Amino acid sequence: MQLQLRSKIAIIAGVLLLIVAAVVRLWLVPTMSRLPDTLDVTTQYAGVGTLLNATALQEGDTANVIARDVPVTIDRHIYVSSTSGDTAIAHDDITLEAGDTKLPVNHTYAIDRRSMDAATGSSAGSATEPHRGITIALPLRPSPETAYEYYDSATRTTVPMQYHGAGEVEGREVLKYTINARGPLQDPAVLAALPPSLPKATVAGLAPLLPPQLREQLGNAAPTLPEVVPFIYTAQTTIELAADATTGAPIDASLNQQVIAGVSVNGQTVDLMPALAVDTSLTDQSVADGAAAASSQSRQLDILSIWAPIGLALLGAVLIAIAVISGRRRSLSDRDEDNDKARDSTPHAGTPV
């Protein structure tokens, strides 16, 4: 009787373990396979830049209008402030420092936690920046066959991500992409840091800094320019990205971005000079930290999606098998015992009745 009870308990425990394995694989793994609500990552880019000295420009000090090869750092803080189902409110706070210049540029997006594209039907409203395309990372287990698109915050446009094959960075398998974007500057934070216009005399004073062809073109157009010449800013961005093949997170990246100041001459935009140009890459420490974080997340995903369900299912199957085998042995033992009793109770030949 005690053995039968143990077998029943083992069967129940085995079935429960099989159910837990199914729950982990079918419910918990999909839940974990999306942007975590605890995301909080800081990375740093370093390199050199070219800066427009707005003060010198306003004062007509053409000798000091442009500062070249200035050391530049870009701190990027990406974090999630809230989630609702498959929608996350993600923040991409960028601070550029070059010499005495410090330029914060912050963006807030409503992101689909699975596709990492823009969330649909979000209730975030005006608190988030309308966009379409990838912003902070690719989705988990990105596919090389998928034609991903990238949202360029400088121009507020969506451009293709050109895939260039797989590689390895810090021991992690990565997918390599190139992103190119060009268009009118639309980022309000950057626009606010640049002079919107200049007196015609000041613009004319920039002529010695220009290539001969542009100098001649600007000189010929001088009589038609207004007394206060509005600047037209064009942003041009090139990003080389190595995204982790499992987590989709950036492991290594370089950012080359220019904001070019121009004026309208006879209906055409004439580019004068870079108002802001940076040529930067992720620091070695940021690359190492990104690879370590991707490794940790990958291990957690493997444990949840592969090893935990397999282990639970095997343990459940073993318990059920042991219970079944024990039950069969008990049945055989009971049968043998009944046969022995039957033989003992059968009258033998020659025995007096």
C-alpha positions as CSV (number, residue, x, y, z in Angstrom):
1,M,0.0,0.0,0.0
2,Q,2.8,2.4,0.9
3,L,4.6,1.6,-2.4
4,Q,1.4,2.3,-4.4
5,L,1.1,5.7,-2.7
6,R,4.7,6.5,-3.5
7,S,4.1,5.6,-7.2
8,K,1.1,7.8,-7.3
9,I,3.0,10.7,-5.8
10,A,5.8,10.2,-8.3
11,I,3.4,10.2,-11.2
12,I,1.7,13.4,-10.0
13,A,5.1,15.1,-9.5
14,G,6.3,14.0,-12.9
15,V,3.2,15.3,-14.6
16,L,3.5,18.6,-12.8
17,L,7.2,18.9,-13.9
18,L,6.1,18.3,-17.5
19,I,3.5,21.0,-17.2
20,V,6.0,23.4,-15.7
21,A,8.4,22.6,-18.6
22,A,5.7,23.5,-21.1
23,V,4.8,26.7,-19.3
24,V,8.5,27.8,-19.2
25,R,8.9,27.0,-22.9
26,L,5.6,28.3,-24.2
27,W,4.9,31.3,-21.9
28,L,7.9,32.4,-19.9
29,V,10.4,32.2,-22.8
30,P,8.3,34.4,-25.1
31,T,7.8,36.8,-22.2
32,M,11.6,37.0,-21.6
33,S,12.4,37.3,-25.3
34,R,11.6,41.0,-25.6
35,L,13.1,44.3,-24.5
36,P,13.5,44.1,-20.7
37,D,11.8,46.8,-18.5
38,T,15.1,47.0,-16.6
39,L,17.2,48.2,-19.5
40,D,19.7,50.8,-18.4
41,V,22.9,51.1,-20.5
42,T,25.5,53.8,-20.8
43,T,28.1,53.8,-23.6
44,Q,30.7,56.3,-24.7
45,Y,32.0,57.3,-28.2
46,A,35.4,59.1,-28.6
47,G,37.1,60.8,-31.5
48,V,37.7,64.2,-33.1
49,G,35.4,66.9,-34.4
50,T,35.1,70.2,-36.3
51,L,33.1,72.9,-34.6
52,L,31.6,76.2,-35.7
53,N,32.5,79.0,-33.2
54,A,29.2,80.8,-33.2
55,T,30.6,83.7,-31.1
56,A,33.5,84.3,-33.5
57,L,31.0,84.0,-36.4
58,Q,28.8,86.7,-35.0
59,E,31.7,89.0,-34.4
60,G,33.1,88.5,-37.9
61,D,36.3,86.8,-36.5
62,T,36.8,84.6,-39.6
63,A,40.2,83.4,-38.4
64,N,38.6,81.6,-35.5
65,V,35.2,80.6,-37.0
66,I,36.1,76.9,-37.4
67,A,37.9,74.8,-34.8
68,R,39.3,71.5,-36.3
69,D,40.5,68.3,-34.7
70,V,38.9,69.0,-31.4
71,P,38.7,66.0,-29.0
72,V,35.1,64.8,-28.8
73,T,33.3,62.5,-26.5
74,I,29.6,61.4,-26.9
75,D,27.9,59.8,-23.9
76,R,24.8,57.8,-24.7
77,H,22.4,56.7,-22.0
78,I,19.7,54.3,-23.1
79,Y,17.0,53.2,-20.6
80,V,13.4,52.1,-20.3
81,S,11.2,54.2,-18.0
82,S,8.0,52.2,-18.3
83,T,6.3,49.3,-20.1
84,S,2.8,48.3,-21.0
85,G,2.4,44.9,-22.5
86,D,4.6,44.8,-25.6
87,T,5.2,48.6,-25.6
88,A,8.2,50.2,-23.9
89,I,8.9,53.9,-23.4
90,A,12.6,54.1,-24.2
91,H,14.9,57.1,-23.7
92,D,18.0,57.8,-25.8
93,D,19.9,60.6,-24.0
94,I,23.0,61.8,-25.9
95,T,25.5,64.4,-24.6
96,L,28.2,65.6,-26.9
97,E,31.2,67.3,-25.4
98,A,33.9,69.1,-27.4
99,G,36.2,71.7,-25.8
100,D,33.9,74.1,-24.0
101,T,30.9,73.0,-26.0
102,K,28.3,70.7,-24.3
103,L,25.3,69.7,-26.3
104,P,22.6,67.5,-24.8
105,V,20.2,65.8,-27.3
106,N,17.5,63.6,-25.8
107,H,14.9,61.4,-27.5
108,T,12.0,59.4,-26.1
109,Y,10.4,56.6,-28.2
110,A,7.5,54.2,-27.9
111,I,9.0,50.9,-29.0
112,D,7.6,47.5,-29.7
113,R,9.5,45.3,-27.3
114,R,9.7,42.4,-29.7
115,S,10.3,44.0,-33.2
116,M,12.2,47.0,-31.7
117,D,10.4,49.1,-34.3
118,A,7.9,51.8,-33.4
119,A,5.0,50.6,-31.2
120,T,1.5,50.8,-32.7
121,G,-1.5,52.1,-30.8
122,S,0.7,53.6,-28.1
123,S,-1.0,55.8,-25.5
124,A,2.3,57.8,-24.9
125,G,1.0,60.6,-27.2
126,S,3.1,63.7,-27.5
127,A,5.5,62.6,-24.9
128,T,7.3,60.4,-27.5
129,E,8.9,61.2,-30.8
130,P,7.1,59.9,-33.8
131,H,9.3,57.5,-35.7
132,R,9.6,54.4,-37.8
133,G,12.5,52.0,-37.8
134,I,15.2,50.7,-35.4
135,T,16.4,53.2,-32.8
136,I,18.3,51.7,-29.9
137,A,18.9,48.1,-30.9
138,L,17.9,45.3,-33.2
139,P,15.4,42.7,-32.0
140,L,16.5,39.5,-30.2
141,R,18.0,37.0,-32.6
142,P,18.0,39.4,-35.6
143,S,17.7,37.7,-39.0
144,P,20.3,38.5,-41.7
145,E,17.5,38.0,-44.3
146,T,15.3,40.8,-42.8
147,A,15.6,44.2,-44.4
148,Y,15.8,46.3,-41.2
149,E,15.3,50.1,-41.4
150,Y,16.9,52.7,-39.1
151,Y,15.4,55.9,-37.8
152,D,17.8,58.8,-38.2
153,S,16.9,61.3,-35.4
154,A,19.0,64.1,-37.0
155,T,16.9,64.2,-40.2
156,R,13.9,62.5,-38.7
157,T,13.8,60.1,-41.6
158,T,13.9,56.3,-42.0
159,V,16.7,54.7,-44.1
160,P,17.7,51.1,-45.0
161,M,20.3,49.2,-42.9
162,Q,22.7,47.7,-45.4
163,Y,23.8,44.2,-44.2
164,H,27.5,43.3,-44.8
165,G,27.7,39.8,-43.3
166,A,28.6,38.2,-40.0
167,G,31.8,38.7,-37.9
168,E,33.1,38.5,-34.4
169,V,33.8,41.2,-31.8
170,E,35.2,40.3,-28.3
171,G,34.3,36.7,-28.8
172,R,30.7,37.5,-29.7
173,E,29.1,36.7,-33.1
174,V,27.9,39.9,-34.7
175,L,25.9,41.1,-37.7
176,K,27.5,44.0,-39.5
177,Y,25.5,46.9,-41.0
178,T,26.1,50.3,-42.6
179,I,23.6,53.2,-42.2
180,N,23.7,56.3,-44.4
181,A,21.3,59.2,-44.0
182,R,21.3,62.7,-45.5
183,G,18.7,65.5,-45.4
184,P,17.6,68.8,-43.9
185,L,18.5,69.0,-40.2
186,Q,15.3,68.4,-38.1
187,D,16.5,67.8,-34.6
188,P,15.3,70.8,-32.6
189,A,18.0,70.5,-29.9
190,V,20.8,70.7,-32.5
191,L,19.1,73.5,-34.5
192,A,18.7,75.5,-31.3
193,A,22.5,75.4,-30.8
194,L,23.3,76.8,-34.2
195,P,22.8,80.4,-35.5
196,P,19.6,80.6,-37.6
197,S,20.9,83.5,-39.7
198,L,23.7,86.0,-40.2
199,P,24.1,89.5,-41.6
200,K,25.0,89.5,-45.3
201,A,28.3,91.3,-44.6
202,T,29.3,88.4,-42.2
203,V,28.4,85.8,-44.8
204,A,30.4,87.6,-47.4
205,G,33.3,87.6,-44.9
206,L,33.3,83.8,-45.0
207,A,34.3,83.8,-48.6
208,P,38.0,83.4,-48.0
209,L,37.3,80.1,-46.1
210,L,35.5,78.6,-49.1
211,P,36.8,76.6,-52.1
212,P,37.3,78.8,-55.2
213,Q,34.2,77.6,-56.9
214,L,32.0,78.2,-53.9
215,R,33.7,81.6,-53.3
216,E,32.9,82.7,-56.8
217,Q,29.3,81.4,-56.6
218,L,28.7,83.2,-53.4
219,G,30.3,86.4,-54.7
220,N,28.1,86.4,-57.8
221,A,25.0,85.9,-55.7
222,A,25.8,88.6,-53.1
223,P,23.7,91.3,-54.6
224,T,20.6,89.1,-54.5
225,L,21.0,88.0,-50.9
226,P,18.8,89.6,-48.2
227,E,20.4,91.8,-45.5
228,V,19.9,88.9,-43.0
229,V,20.8,85.6,-44.6
230,P,19.0,82.5,-43.2
231,F,21.1,79.4,-42.8
232,I,20.0,76.1,-44.2
233,Y,21.4,73.1,-42.3
234,T,21.9,69.7,-43.8
235,A,22.7,66.6,-41.7
236,Q,24.8,63.7,-43.1
237,T,25.3,60.6,-41.0
238,T,27.2,57.4,-41.5
239,I,27.1,54.6,-38.9
240,E,29.0,51.3,-39.0
241,L,27.3,48.9,-36.6
242,A,28.1,45.5,-35.3
243,A,25.0,44.1,-33.5
244,D,25.1,41.0,-31.4
245,A,23.7,38.0,-33.3
246,T,21.7,36.8,-30.3
247,T,20.6,39.9,-28.3
248,G,20.6,42.4,-31.2
249,A,22.4,45.0,-29.0
250,P,25.2,47.1,-30.4
251,I,28.6,45.6,-29.5
252,D,30.7,47.9,-31.6
253,A,29.9,51.0,-33.7
254,S,31.3,54.1,-35.3
255,L,29.5,57.4,-35.9
256,N,30.5,59.9,-38.5
257,Q,28.2,62.9,-38.6
258,Q,28.3,66.3,-40.2
259,V,25.9,69.2,-40.0
260,I,26.6,71.5,-42.9
261,A,25.7,75.2,-43.0
262,G,24.4,76.5,-46.3
263,V,22.6,79.4,-47.9
264,S,20.0,79.6,-50.7
265,V,21.4,81.0,-53.9
266,N,19.0,81.4,-56.8
267,G,16.8,78.7,-55.4
268,Q,19.6,76.2,-54.8
269,T,21.3,75.4,-51.5
270,V,25.0,76.2,-51.5
271,D,26.9,74.4,-48.7
272,L,29.4,76.7,-47.0
273,M,31.1,74.9,-44.2
274,P,30.6,72.2,-41.5
275,A,28.8,73.7,-38.5
276,L,29.4,70.5,-36.6
277,A,31.3,67.4,-37.6
278,V,32.2,64.4,-35.5
279,D,34.2,61.2,-36.3
280,T,33.9,58.9,-33.3
281,S,33.8,55.2,-32.3
282,L,32.8,53.3,-29.2
283,T,35.6,53.2,-26.7
284,D,37.3,49.9,-25.9
285,Q,35.7,49.8,-22.5
286,S,32.2,50.3,-24.0
287,V,32.8,47.5,-26.5
288,A,34.0,45.1,-23.7
289,D,31.1,46.0,-21.5
290,G,28.6,45.5,-24.4
291,A,30.1,42.1,-25.2
292,A,30.0,41.0,-21.5
293,A,26.3,42.1,-21.1
294,A,25.4,40.3,-24.3
295,S,27.1,37.1,-23.1
296,S,25.2,37.3,-19.8
297,Q,21.9,37.8,-21.5
298,S,22.6,35.0,-24.0
299,R,23.3,32.5,-21.1
300,Q,20.0,33.5,-19.4
301,L,18.1,33.0,-22.7
302,D,19.7,29.6,-23.3
303,I,18.9,28.4,-19.7
304,L,15.3,29.5,-20.0
305,S,14.6,28.5,-23.6
306,I,16.7,25.2,-23.8
307,W,18.2,23.8,-20.6
308,A,15.4,24.5,-18.1
309,P,12.6,23.0,-20.2
310,I,14.7,20.0,-21.2
311,G,15.8,19.4,-17.6
312,L,12.3,19.7,-16.2
313,A,10.8,17.5,-18.9
314,L,13.5,14.8,-18.4
315,L,13.1,14.8,-14.6
316,G,9.3,14.5,-15.0
317,A,9.6,11.7,-17.4
318,V,12.1,9.9,-15.1
319,L,9.7,10.2,-12.2
320,I,6.8,8.8,-14.2
321,A,8.9,6.0,-15.6
322,I,10.1,5.0,-12.1
323,A,6.5,5.1,-10.8
324,V,5.3,2.9,-13.7
325,I,8.1,0.4,-13.3
326,S,7.6,0.2,-9.6
327,G,3.9,-0.3,-10.2
328,R,4.5,-3.2,-12.5
329,R,7.0,-4.8,-10.1
330,R,4.4,-4.5,-7.4
331,S,1.7,-6.0,-9.6
332,L,4.0,-8.9,-10.5
333,S,4.9,-9.4,-6.8
334,D,1.3,-9.4,-5.8
335,R,0.5,-11.9,-8.6
336,D,3.2,-14.2,-7.5
337,E,2.1,-14.0,-3.9
338,D,-1.5,-14.8,-4.9
339,N,-0.3,-17.8,-6.9
340,D,1.7,-19.1,-3.9
341,K,-1.4,-18.8,-1.6
342,A,-3.5,-20.6,-4.2
343,R,-1.0,-23.5,-4.4
344,D,-0.8,-23.7,-0.6
345,S,-4.6,-23.9,-0.3
346,T,-5.0,-26.7,-3.0
347,P,-5.4,-30.3,-1.6
348,H,-2.5,-32.6,-2.4
349,A,-2.9,-36.2,-3.7
350,G,-3.1,-38.7,-0.8
351,T,-4.1,-36.2,1.7
352,P,-7.0,-37.5,3.8
353,V,-10.2,-35.5,3.3
